[in-house]
Amino acid sequence: MAVINTGASVSMMGRPFYQKVQQVRALKLQTHDMPHLEGVGGNPVPTLGCANVVVRIAAGVYKTPVVVSARKERSSFIIRADFLSAHNCDLSLRQKLFTVGRNSI
């Protein structure tokens, strides 16, 4: 399950989801110059590294950097606000519609 978090400073995937993706497509983890992450309450979030991933939403394909958490997160994938802005995203709760550019789900 992916979560849209407009307050998140980075897009992130949890370790179990990363391990599933690795079975299908090898992701190269970059471990230098990693940001220091803190969760709610200021608790440190341990990370494995950062990877450039391809996100498919409806008919669209989008590249974005993602931090891989070293722990199991509540959500498989967290999409941050700058991805939403960069790709002209719109979320309509009333219409139950998520639009990225010209693609909607």
Secondary structure, 3 states (H helix, E strand, C coil): CEEEECCCCCCEECHHHHHHHHHHCCCCCECCCCCCCECHHHCECCEEEEEEEEEEECCEEEEEEEEEECCCCCCCEEEEHHHHHHCCEEEECCCCEEEECCEEC
